[in-house]
């Protein structure tokens, strides 16, 4: 991203953290220190990095998103992310929620693309190159975010064009698949939403598959292609990540977080937690 963009961005924050803007769907995230590999849950969003770099891991897959590459997460997914930043060059990124209705409209009206089924396009997240159009729209977005009036009047049209540019990007084939209701990818996306909403429940994989008119075998195959995990591995990962948030952000006791996330035993929760994060839940540091 160019210097004009960074100049506009610096007007929107004064310190590290996640900052709201005049548009509900747009937030700016900044940090001036390196963050080691940590789990995050992304929910249908576009991430534009203005400065610095993140490396996201989904299973054995690695995605780099920086000032030259944006990240698109077309379904709810957990990523393990590493953030590269320093006081001299802080990480600055825009997190933009993708309006599903707007994206459906764009994909419905856009000239049809050929969908090529390959391993390259099966993962439920992708990065793409920042081109001149994306840079121009990023600058325009940051400029209107300085004003509530301009954000209210112009924000929707700028975001719609931004989503369009993403939809015609070089790596956007998977985005199309996610938004075509009868595709296997779209079916898995709906199942993922249920898992994230009801992860503490006793979810039944056969029931999830049946709800999308899929066989259990097909559900397992496509689920792993998109998330890099089996359904049961994925559910455990989401429970542990949300359990960690309960302890850190809402100051839950370990036993309460375990039961809240559907565990019958706090000791089992602690074992799974340590296996996943590398340290026991009692060592989680609360955040204010």
Backbone bond lengths (Angstrom), bond angles and torsions (degrees), N, CA, C in turn:
res aa  C-N    CA-C-N  psi(-1)  N-CA   C-N-CA  omega(-1)  CA-C   N-CA-C  phi
1 X - - - 1.468 - - 1.534 109.34 -
2 X 1.341 117.00 146.33 1.461 119.30 -174.14 1.528 112.41 -85.22
3 X 1.332 115.81 172.94 1.467 121.63 -174.43 1.525 112.45 -64.29
4 X 1.343 117.26 -33.23 1.471 120.25 178.47 1.524 110.49 -60.43
5 X 1.332 116.32 -39.55 1.463 121.24 179.83 1.524 110.26 -65.80
6 X 1.331 116.82 -44.70 1.464 120.28 -179.95 1.526 111.60 -64.34
7 X 1.321 117.09 -36.79 1.468 121.09 177.75 1.518 110.94 -61.05
8 X 1.338 116.20 -44.33 1.469 120.56 178.06 1.525 111.14 -65.81
9 X 1.333 115.99 -40.78 1.470 120.12 -177.89 1.520 111.80 -62.92
10 X 1.325 117.18 -40.89 1.462 121.19 -176.98 1.530 112.63 -63.51
11 X 1.315 117.90 -16.87 1.464 121.17 178.15 1.528 111.93 -77.20
12 X 1.346 116.52 -11.50 1.467 120.44 -172.47 1.530 113.47 -100.12
13 X 1.333 118.75 -1.78 1.467 119.76 -179.79 1.521 109.93 -153.25
14 X 1.323 115.22 158.58 1.469 120.64 177.51 1.521 112.11 -123.64
15 X 1.328 117.27 -16.25 1.457 119.79 -179.09 1.518 110.74 -148.20
16 X 1.326 116.76 179.46 1.458 121.87 -179.80 1.526 110.86 -70.37
17 X 1.326 115.72 152.47 1.462 120.57 175.82 1.509 112.22 132.36
18 X 1.340 115.07 -174.08 1.468 121.96 176.11 1.516 107.92 -98.28
19 X 1.311 117.00 124.96 1.457 122.02 -174.09 1.533 110.38 -117.20
20 X 1.337 116.17 131.64 1.458 121.11 173.99 1.522 109.49 -72.04
21 X 1.337 114.83 158.60 1.462 120.45 174.14 1.532 108.24 -126.90
22 X 1.316 117.08 -175.41 1.464 120.67 178.42 1.530 112.18 -71.90
23 X 1.337 117.13 -8.06 1.462 121.23 174.38 1.527 108.53 -110.35
24 X 1.336 116.66 124.86 1.471 120.58 -176.54 1.525 112.29 -59.15
25 X 1.334 116.70 -31.36 1.459 120.26 -175.21 1.526 113.54 -86.60
26 X 1.311 117.40 1.67 1.466 120.44 -177.52 1.525 110.08 -124.03
27 X 1.321 115.59 124.60 1.471 120.81 175.08 1.523 107.97 -127.77
28 X 1.329 116.20 154.90 1.445 121.09 176.95 1.526 108.60 -117.34
29 X 1.332 115.49 130.13 1.464 121.07 -177.92 1.524 109.35 -114.74
30 X 1.319 116.13 130.96 1.461 120.09 179.76 1.525 110.30 -135.02
31 X 1.324 115.13 145.05 1.459 120.47 171.97 1.523 108.52 -151.61
32 X 1.315 115.64 143.00 1.468 120.46 -178.49 1.524 111.46 -107.64
33 X 1.337 116.28 15.83 1.468 118.65 177.86 1.522 110.72 -137.35
34 X 1.308 114.13 153.25 1.465 120.95 178.06 1.527 109.71 -65.80
35 X 1.335 116.53 132.16 1.468 121.30 175.11 1.519 108.42 -112.08
36 X 1.338 117.57 121.41 1.464 119.75 178.55 1.526 110.94 -67.84
37 X 1.310 115.35 174.33 1.455 121.94 -177.13 1.525 110.93 -53.45
38 X 1.333 116.38 119.61 1.467 122.43 -178.43 1.518 109.14 -141.06
39 X 1.345 117.04 149.35 1.470 119.56 -179.23 1.530 112.18 -80.96
40 X 1.328 115.70 138.90 1.458 122.87 174.28 1.522 108.34 -134.43
41 X 1.310 115.99 150.57 1.465 120.12 173.60 1.525 107.81 -110.54
42 X 1.313 116.01 118.30 1.463 121.65 178.12 1.524 108.71 -102.09
43 X 1.323 115.59 141.95 1.466 119.93 -177.03 1.527 110.62 -127.88
44 X 1.341 116.61 98.46 1.471 125.10 174.33 1.535 110.40 44.54
45 X 1.305 116.09 78.45 1.458 119.54 -174.27 1.525 112.39 -146.93
46 X 1.322 113.51 165.35 1.455 123.77 173.22 1.528 107.05 -116.37
47 X 1.315 117.39 131.78 1.460 120.78 179.03 1.523 109.07 -117.87
48 X 1.325 115.12 118.26 1.460 122.23 177.04 1.522 108.36 -106.46
49 X 1.310 116.76 117.87 1.463 121.05 179.63 1.528 108.63 -92.66
50 X 1.322 115.63 121.40 1.454 120.67 -178.92 1.524 111.48 -90.80
51 X 1.335 115.53 -28.64 1.465 120.98 178.86 1.519 108.99 -159.43
52 X 1.332 116.74 145.03 1.454 120.36 -178.35 1.519 111.28 90.49
53 X 1.330 115.86 -165.24 1.464 120.06 -175.83 1.516 110.28 -154.60
54 X 1.330 114.69 145.76 1.459 121.75 170.18 1.520 108.57 -124.53
55 X 1.313 115.64 146.98 1.457 121.32 170.99 1.522 107.13 -120.71
56 X 1.320 115.89 118.87 1.455 121.50 179.81 1.516 110.84 -101.47
57 X 1.324 116.57 140.04 1.461 122.00 178.92 1.523 109.06 -119.54
58 X 1.325 115.32 130.05 1.458 122.16 173.69 1.521 106.36 -129.98
59 X 1.336 115.30 100.32 1.459 118.67 -171.44 1.517 109.52 64.08
60 X 1.332 116.65 -128.48 1.467 121.54 178.70 1.518 112.68 -89.35
61 X 1.319 116.93 2.51 1.463 121.26 -176.99 1.526 110.63 -93.09
62 X 1.317 115.08 139.33 1.462 121.27 -178.54 1.532 109.44 -121.75
63 X 1.332 116.85 131.38 1.457 122.10 178.69 1.520 109.64 -123.85
64 X 1.321 116.31 128.51 1.460 121.22 177.64 1.525 108.21 -102.48
65 X 1.329 116.38 127.08 1.461 119.32 173.11 1.518 108.63 -129.21
66 X 1.328 112.90 125.57 1.457 121.84 -174.70 1.522 108.65 -147.85
67 X 1.331 117.32 -160.60 1.460 120.02 -176.24 1.530 112.82 -67.72
68 X 1.341 117.09 -13.10 1.463 120.62 179.85 1.527 112.93 -106.50
69 X 1.326 116.58 -8.85 1.465 121.22 -176.72 1.524 110.39 -140.14
70 X 1.330 117.01 123.13 1.462 120.23 175.65 1.524 109.37 -94.59
71 X 1.317 116.15 162.57 1.463 122.06 -179.26 1.526 109.30 -116.16
72 X 1.333 115.73 137.21 1.461 121.64 176.35 1.522 108.64 -120.78
73 X 1.334 116.13 125.54 1.461 121.79 177.26 1.533 106.86 -116.05
74 X 1.344 117.97 95.06 1.463 120.58 -173.22 1.521 115.10 -82.18
75 X 1.329 117.55 2.60 1.457 121.42 174.79 1.524 107.99 -148.72
76 X 1.312 117.94 168.88 1.461 120.70 179.51 1.524 109.38 -71.75
77 X 1.329 116.51 122.11 1.461 120.65 -176.27 1.525 111.27 -145.47
78 X 1.339 116.90 147.28 1.471 120.10 171.93 1.528 109.41 -93.17
79 X 1.298 117.16 131.15 1.462 122.05 174.55 1.520 108.66 -121.85
80 X 1.317 115.99 147.67 1.456 120.35 170.37 1.520 106.68 -99.54
81 X 1.334 116.23 119.23 1.465 120.61 -169.46 1.519 112.44 -119.45
82 X 1.322 114.77 142.81 1.453 123.69 175.88 1.528 106.85 -116.88
83 X 1.336 118.13 128.31 1.461 121.80 -175.24 1.523 110.46 -112.32
84 X 1.321 115.01 126.04 1.464 121.00 178.31 1.520 109.39 -101.36
85 X 1.332 115.91 118.45 1.461 121.19 -177.03 1.521 109.37 -159.66
86 X 1.324 116.17 162.42 1.460 121.95 176.57 1.524 108.08 -152.40
87 X 1.331 117.12 169.20 1.463 120.72 177.24 1.527 110.70 -62.40
88 X 1.340 115.49 -36.44 1.462 120.08 -179.64 1.532 111.10 -71.93
89 X 1.330 116.21 -32.79 1.466 120.97 -179.15 1.527 109.35 -139.84
90 X 1.342 116.43 79.94 1.474 119.64 -178.74 1.521 111.81 -66.06
91 X 1.325 114.00 155.29 1.464 119.48 172.83 1.522 108.25 -76.71
92 X 1.332 116.63 132.01 1.463 121.95 176.37 1.524 107.80 -132.60
93 X 1.310 116.83 123.22 1.464 119.90 -179.30 1.519 112.48 -141.92
94 X 1.323 115.44 149.46 1.461 121.72 173.71 1.520 108.57 -100.82
95 X 1.328 116.14 129.34 1.468 121.59 175.06 1.530 106.45 -107.99
96 X 1.319 115.66 113.25 1.465 120.85 -174.16 1.521 109.36 -116.66
97 X 1.327 117.11 115.26 1.464 120.70 176.31 1.528 109.01 -67.68
98 X 1.322 115.73 132.33 1.466 119.83 179.19 1.516 109.13 -85.21
99 X 1.323 116.06 121.19 1.456 121.98 177.12 1.532 108.22 -73.58
100 X 1.334 116.29 111.84 1.467 120.21 -174.34 1.520 112.36 -62.32
101 X 1.333 117.17 -39.06 1.467 119.60 -179.94 1.518 111.00 -62.64
102 X 1.328 115.83 -42.29 1.465 120.14 179.20 1.529 110.14 -65.46
103 X 1.337 116.91 -42.32 1.464 119.46 -179.29 1.521 111.43 -67.55
104 X 1.340 117.54 -38.02 1.467 119.94 174.63 1.524 110.35 -58.48
105 X 1.310 116.40 -44.48 1.469 121.33 -179.65 1.530 110.65 -62.45
106 X 1.321 116.83 -44.17 1.467 120.91 -179.94 1.521 110.69 -62.02
107 X 1.327 116.30 -48.44 1.458 120.52 -177.24 1.520 111.16 -66.98
108 X 1.332 116.60 -33.12 1.464 120.15 179.12 1.527 111.70 -68.85
109 X 1.321 116.71 -30.69 1.463 120.58 -176.06 1.527 114.46 -98.27
110 X 1.303 116.64 -13.32 1.456 119.76 -176.22 1.520 110.01 -75.18
111 X 1.324 117.10 155.11 1.464 119.78 176.73 1.518 108.48 -62.19
112 X 1.328 116.43 136.20 1.462 121.57 -172.64 1.522 111.67 -65.35
113 X 1.318 115.00 136.63 1.462 120.92 176.07 1.522 109.41 -103.91
114 X 1.316 115.33 156.34 1.456 119.11 173.46 1.522 108.07 -82.66
115 X 1.308 114.36 131.99 1.454 118.51 179.76 1.519 109.01 -95.82
116 X 1.317 115.09 121.65 1.464 120.72 -177.88 1.517 108.03 -104.88
117 X 1.317 116.62 115.60 1.454 120.33 178.74 1.519 109.32 -79.51
118 X 1.292 116.37 115.36 1.458 121.55 176.82 1.509 108.35 -155.61
119 X 1.323 116.92 163.37 1.456 120.59 179.67 1.519 110.62 -60.21
120 X 1.333 115.63 -28.78 1.465 120.32 -178.88 1.521 111.32 -60.03
121 X 1.322 116.98 -32.50 1.452 121.00 -173.40 1.528 113.10 -105.81
122 X 1.334 117.90 9.57 1.456 119.19 -173.67 1.521 113.41 -90.73
123 X 1.332 118.50 -21.48 1.456 120.68 -177.47 1.518 110.66 -71.04
124 X 1.346 116.36 143.52 1.462 121.14 -173.55 1.504 115.20 -80.92
125 X 1.332 117.82 26.93 1.462 122.15 179.09 1.528 106.31 -161.10
126 X 1.328 118.41 148.28 1.462 119.25 178.73 1.521 110.42 -151.87
127 X 1.326 115.21 158.04 1.456 121.04 173.44 1.523 108.80 -113.91
128 X 1.323 115.97 159.06 1.457 120.75 -178.84 1.524 108.77 -148.85
129 X 1.324 115.20 164.38 1.453 120.15 -175.12 1.524 112.52 -76.68
130 X 1.321 116.49 138.83 1.462 121.97 172.61 1.533 107.52 -78.77
131 X 1.342 116.43 114.25 1.456 119.69 178.59 1.529 109.95 -102.36
132 X 1.324 116.42 -177.44 1.463 120.72 -177.30 1.521 112.60 -61.19
133 X 1.338 116.65 -37.63 1.473 120.77 179.61 1.524 111.14 -64.50
134 X 1.341 116.13 -43.24 1.467 120.63 178.92 1.526 109.84 -63.65
135 X 1.338 117.40 -43.26 1.463 120.86 178.47 1.532 111.02 -61.00
136 X 1.319 116.17 -44.41 1.469 120.68 -179.20 1.524 111.08 -61.80
137 X 1.337 116.46 -43.13 1.466 120.59 179.58 1.529 111.23 -68.81
138 X 1.322 116.83 -35.83 1.467 120.29 177.27 1.522 110.30 -61.89
139 X 1.334 116.26 -44.56 1.467 120.38 177.73 1.531 110.43 -61.59
140 X 1.334 117.09 -45.98 1.469 121.07 -179.49 1.528 111.03 -61.06
141 X 1.338 115.93 -40.05 1.465 120.80 179.69 1.526 110.50 -64.31
142 X 1.325 116.60 -48.32 1.468 120.26 179.81 1.521 111.57 -62.57
143 X 1.330 116.41 -34.19 1.464 120.67 -179.73 1.526 111.35 -66.47
144 X 1.345 117.42 -45.51 1.470 118.96 -178.42 1.527 111.60 -73.43
145 X 1.358 117.29 -23.28 1.461 119.59 179.91 1.530 112.64 -68.44
146 X 1.329 117.20 -8.40 1.467 120.61 175.37 1.533 110.99 -74.65
147 X 1.339 116.57 -17.14 1.464 121.11 -174.00 1.521 110.59 -129.65
148 X 1.329 116.52 130.46 1.467 120.41 177.14 1.525 110.80 -63.95
149 X 1.321 116.16 -41.16 1.458 120.43 -179.01 1.524 111.28 -63.26
150 X 1.332 116.35 -47.63 1.465 119.58 -179.80 1.524 111.24 -66.70
151 X 1.320 116.70 -37.74 1.469 119.98 177.57 1.521 110.73 -61.19
152 X 1.330 116.65 -44.26 1.467 121.28 -178.66 1.525 111.67 -64.88
153 X 1.329 116.72 -41.84 1.471 121.01 -174.19 1.529 112.16 -83.29
154 X 1.325 117.57 -39.37 1.462 121.22 -170.91 1.531 114.39 -106.81
155 X 1.332 117.09 -15.14 1.457 120.46 -172.53 1.518 114.12 -59.10
156 X 1.326 116.93 -45.83 1.467 120.84 -176.43 1.518 111.73 -59.98
157 X 1.335 117.06 -43.86 1.471 120.13 -177.30 1.525 111.46 -69.03
158 X 1.338 117.55 -37.42 1.468 119.82 178.82 1.525 110.49 -67.25
159 X 1.336 116.94 -43.67 1.466 119.73 178.85 1.526 111.46 -64.05
160 X 1.337 116.65 -38.01 1.468 119.58 179.29 1.523 110.41 -63.35
161 X 1.324 117.75 -42.59 1.462 119.68 178.42 1.530 110.40 -66.75
162 X 1.315 116.48 -37.40 1.461 120.31 178.03 1.526 110.66 -61.77
163 X 1.342 116.55 -44.43 1.466 120.47 177.89 1.531 110.63 -63.21
164 X 1.319 116.66 -37.56 1.465 120.52 177.89 1.526 110.15 -62.12
165 X 1.333 117.39 -45.35 1.461 121.01 -179.27 1.527 110.97 -62.80
166 X 1.317 116.49 -35.85 1.469 120.69 175.61 1.534 109.97 -66.43
167 X 1.340 116.02 -40.76 1.470 121.22 -177.27 1.526 113.16 -67.78
168 X 1.337 117.41 -20.75 1.467 119.87 178.08 1.532 110.89 -106.54
169 X 1.330 116.48 14.29 1.458 120.62 178.81 1.514 112.29 -70.29
170 X 1.315 115.66 168.04 1.471 121.25 -175.37 1.524 113.38 -63.84
171 X 1.338 117.24 -31.73 1.466 120.47 -174.02 1.529 113.40 -110.38
172 X 1.332 116.28 25.46 1.472 119.81 -170.00 1.523 114.60 -86.82
173 X 1.322 118.50 4.89 1.472 120.25 -176.36 1.526 112.21 -56.49
174 X 1.341 116.06 -40.14 1.465 117.75 -177.85 1.520 111.51 -68.15
175 X 1.335 116.58 -32.44 1.455 120.65 177.05 1.520 110.06 -58.94
176 X 1.338 116.65 -42.12 1.462 121.06 178.48 1.523 110.55 -61.81
177 X 1.320 115.60 -44.31 1.454 119.32 -177.78 1.528 111.37 -61.70
178 X 1.319 116.26 -39.76 1.462 121.03 -179.07 1.527 111.95 -64.71
179 X 1.324 116.72 -27.58 1.457 119.56 -175.68 1.525 112.95 -103.24
180 X 1.333 117.84 11.68 1.455 121.65 172.76 1.525 107.27 -104.96
181 X 1.318 115.96 110.42 1.460 121.96 -164.97 1.523 115.88 -54.72
182 X 1.333 117.78 -32.39 1.463 119.13 -175.13 1.518 113.24 -92.61
183 X 1.308 117.91 -2.97 1.463 120.51 177.55 1.519 110.90 -70.81
184 X 1.328 115.31 150.41 1.463 120.26 177.03 1.534 110.14 -57.87
185 X 1.347 116.35 -39.04 1.459 120.01 -178.73 1.525 111.71 -62.15
186 X 1.333 116.96 -41.40 1.459 121.09 178.87 1.524 110.90 -66.36
187 X 1.326 116.56 -36.44 1.464 120.69 178.06 1.528 111.02 -64.91
188 X 1.330 116.62 -42.59 1.460 120.37 177.62 1.531 110.23 -65.69
189 X 1.339 116.58 -37.32 1.477 120.29 178.51 1.522 110.64 -60.05
190 X 1.331 116.88 -41.17 1.472 119.72 178.75 1.532 110.66 -67.37
191 X 1.328 116.60 -38.68 1.469 119.93 177.59 1.530 110.44 -64.86
192 X 1.325 117.14 -38.52 1.464 120.96 178.29 1.524 110.97 -61.54
193 X 1.314 116.04 -39.74 1.468 119.82 179.18 1.524 110.46 -62.29
194 X 1.334 117.00 -41.24 1.462 121.18 177.64 1.524 110.22 -63.08
195 X 1.329 116.37 -44.02 1.467 120.47 -179.51 1.521 110.73 -60.34
196 X 1.318 117.41 -44.30 1.466 120.05 -178.30 1.521 111.59 -68.46
197 X 1.320 116.58 -32.36 1.465 120.68 -179.09 1.524 111.68 -78.74
198 X 1.342 116.59 -34.06 1.462 120.88 -171.82 1.528 112.16 -123.02
199 X 1.346 117.77 28.97 1.473 120.17 -172.64 1.526 113.16 -61.56
200 X 1.355 116.23 -25.85 1.465 118.64 -179.08 1.530 112.03 -78.16
201 X 1.330 116.98 -10.41 1.469 121.07 179.32 1.528 110.50 -81.58
202 X 1.321 115.43 168.70 1.458 120.43 177.37 1.531 108.55 -84.35
203 X 1.336 115.75 78.02 1.459 120.88 -174.83 1.523 111.01 -70.06
204 X 1.323 115.24 136.89 1.455 121.49 -179.39 1.528 108.86 -108.08
205 X 1.334 116.77 121.05 1.460 121.08 -175.17 1.528 111.18 -63.92
206 X 1.323 116.64 -40.47 1.471 119.87 179.68 1.522 110.81 -61.80
207 X 1.331 116.96 -38.53 1.469 120.69 178.65 1.524 111.02 -66.63
208 X 1.336 116.88 -42.71 1.469 120.53 177.67 1.523 110.60 -60.06
209 X 1.320 116.61 -42.17 1.467 120.67 179.57 1.524 110.88 -65.66
210 X 1.330 115.83 -44.15 1.469 120.50 -178.38 1.526 111.58 -63.68
211 X 1.336 117.00 -36.75 1.464 120.45 179.18 1.525 112.30 -61.58
212 X 1.324 116.69 -26.82 1.468 121.23 179.25 1.524 112.15 -103.79
213 X 1.336 115.52 14.43 1.469 121.31 178.01 1.530 111.03 56.18
214 X 1.328 115.21 45.84 1.463 121.12 178.12 1.525 109.36 -124.66
215 X 1.314 115.97 150.81 1.460 119.33 171.95 1.524 108.07 -73.83
216 X 1.316 116.43 158.14 1.462 120.25 179.48 1.526 110.54 -61.41
217 X 1.337 116.68 -39.63 1.468 120.97 -179.33 1.528 110.88 -64.10
218 X 1.332 116.67 -44.95 1.459 120.80 179.46 1.527 110.78 -65.76
219 X 1.330 115.84 -39.92 1.467 120.97 178.64 1.532 109.84 -59.95
220 X 1.328 116.69 -47.55 1.469 121.20 179.71 1.524 110.90 -59.79
221 X 1.342 116.27 -46.10 1.466 120.90 -176.54 1.523 111.53 -61.41
222 X 1.333 116.69 -50.48 1.462 120.46 -176.97 1.527 111.63 -72.19
223 X 1.328 116.70 -33.82 1.463 120.65 177.51 1.530 110.01 -60.60
224 X 1.330 116.73 -45.49 1.463 119.85 -177.91 1.527 111.08 -70.33
225 X 1.329 117.88 -35.00 1.463 120.52 177.04 1.530 111.08 -60.37
226 X 1.327 115.93 -39.62 1.466 120.76 -175.00 1.524 112.25 -82.20
227 X 1.331 117.46 -39.01 1.472 120.65 -172.59 1.529 114.06 -106.79
228 X 1.333 117.18 -12.01 1.470 122.89 -174.59 1.526 112.58 68.54
229 X 1.318 117.96 13.74 1.466 122.28 178.67 1.525 109.67 -136.38
230 X 1.334 115.78 154.70 1.460 118.98 168.93 1.532 107.66 -71.91
231 X 1.328 118.54 160.88 1.468 119.72 179.30 1.527 113.35 -55.28
232 X 1.340 117.73 -43.42 1.467 119.83 -178.13 1.529 111.66 -67.87
233 X 1.341 117.22 -39.70 1.467 120.32 175.71 1.524 110.57 -61.04
234 X 1.320 114.98 -41.21 1.464 120.79 -177.43 1.527 111.00 -65.35
235 X 1.336 115.93 -46.61 1.468 120.39 -179.95 1.534 110.25 -59.52
236 X 1.331 116.84 -43.12 1.469 120.36 178.85 1.528 110.45 -61.29
237 X 1.328 116.46 -42.03 1.465 121.58 -178.90 1.529 111.02 -62.19
238 X 1.325 116.28 -42.69 1.467 120.70 -179.78 1.531 110.17 -67.24
239 X 1.316 116.86 -43.03 1.474 120.18 178.86 1.530 111.04 -59.27
240 X 1.339 116.68 -44.82 1.461 120.54 -178.12 1.525 111.61 -67.61
241 X 1.330 116.71 -40.31 1.467 120.21 179.27 1.523 110.97 -65.10
242 X 1.337 116.11 -43.69 1.470 119.38 178.59 1.527 110.76 -69.37
243 X 1.345 116.17 -35.24 1.465 119.55 176.57 1.519 111.38 -62.59
244 X 1.319 116.58 -40.52 1.466 120.85 177.31 1.530 110.55 -61.66
245 X 1.337 116.43 -41.88 1.471 120.43 178.67 1.526 111.45 -63.02
246 X 1.328 116.78 -37.90 1.470 120.05 178.44 1.533 110.63 -62.08
247 X 1.331 115.62 -40.87 1.472 119.97 -179.23 1.529 110.54 -71.03
248 X 1.347 116.07 -44.72 1.461 120.42 -174.07 1.521 112.71 -76.65
249 X 1.340 115.75 -43.35 1.467 119.02 -170.56 1.531 113.44 -98.27
250 X 1.344 116.65 -29.68 1.460 118.69 -178.67 1.524 112.01 -112.76
251 X 1.332 116.28 5.94 1.461 123.46 172.71 1.535 113.09 59.91
252 X 1.336 116.01 35.67 1.457 120.94 175.02 1.529 109.89 -68.05
253 X 1.324 116.51 148.51 1.450 121.45 166.80 1.540 108.01 -73.16
254 X 1.332 116.54 154.46 1.463 120.54 -176.98 1.522 111.14 -56.62
255 X 1.316 117.28 -44.89 1.466 120.30 -177.76 1.536 111.18 -63.59
256 X 1.328 116.84 -36.95 1.462 120.38 -179.82 1.535 110.83 -70.83
257 X 1.324 116.14 -39.27 1.468 119.94 177.89 1.524 110.40 -64.61
258 X 1.329 116.29 -38.70 1.467 120.86 179.80 1.524 110.75 -61.18
259 X 1.321 116.46 -49.74 1.470 119.82 -178.27 1.528 111.69 -69.22
260 X 1.323 116.31 -34.17 1.472 120.47 178.29 1.532 110.75 -62.84
261 X 1.329 116.12 -33.23 1.462 121.32 -178.90 1.531 113.02 -91.51
262 X 1.323 116.48 12.85 1.461 120.08 172.64 1.511 115.51 88.26
263 X 1.341 118.11 8.11 1.463 120.51 177.28 1.522 109.73 -79.53
264 X 1.337 116.39 140.55 1.461 121.01 175.58 1.523 111.40 -82.62
265 X 1.333 115.88 -18.20 1.460 120.84 -173.92 1.523 110.04 -136.89
266 X 1.336 116.81 129.12 1.466 120.83 176.43 1.527 110.82 -67.70
267 X 1.323 117.23 -31.56 1.465 120.28 -180.00 1.530 110.96 -68.23
268 X 1.341 116.91 -37.77 1.472 120.16 177.10 1.529 110.42 -66.87
269 X 1.320 115.20 -41.22 1.471 120.41 175.93 1.529 110.06 -58.39
270 X 1.313 116.78 -44.58 1.471 121.44 -178.78 1.526 111.23 -64.68
271 X 1.345 116.63 -39.85 1.472 119.99 178.65 1.528 110.66 -65.06
272 X 1.333 115.65 -47.29 1.469 119.53 179.58 1.520 110.88 -63.41
273 X 1.320 115.76 -39.30 1.462 121.88 -179.45 1.533 109.93 -61.05
274 X 1.322 116.36 -47.87 1.464 120.22 -178.01 1.526 111.18 -66.42
275 X 1.332 116.84 -37.79 1.470 120.11 177.99 1.526 111.35 -63.15
276 X 1.341 116.29 -35.23 1.460 120.64 -176.91 1.525 112.24 -83.51
277 X 1.329 116.91 -49.34 1.465 120.41 -173.88 1.530 113.60 -91.89
278 X 1.347 117.07 -19.21 1.453 119.41 179.55 1.518 113.62 91.32
279 X 1.320 118.08 1.55 1.469 122.39 177.13 1.527 107.86 -152.93
280 X 1.342 118.83 156.12 1.465 121.24 -176.48 1.527 111.67 -73.40
281 X 1.333 117.69 157.08 1.462 120.55 -177.90 1.522 113.93 -63.04
282 X 1.332 117.88 -23.99 1.477 119.69 179.76 1.536 112.01 -67.67
283 X 1.345 115.71 -14.79 1.466 119.38 178.87 1.534 113.60 -93.73
284 X 1.340 116.09 2.61 1.464 119.26 177.34 1.534 109.47 -65.94
285 X 1.318 115.93 130.52 1.474 120.71 -179.42 1.530 109.58 -88.24
286 X 1.338 117.04 125.01 1.469 119.55 178.62 1.522 111.43 -63.17
287 X 1.322 115.88 145.88 1.464 120.86 174.25 1.519 108.03 -110.11
288 X 1.299 115.23 146.81 1.482 120.47 -177.61 1.513 109.11 -82.08
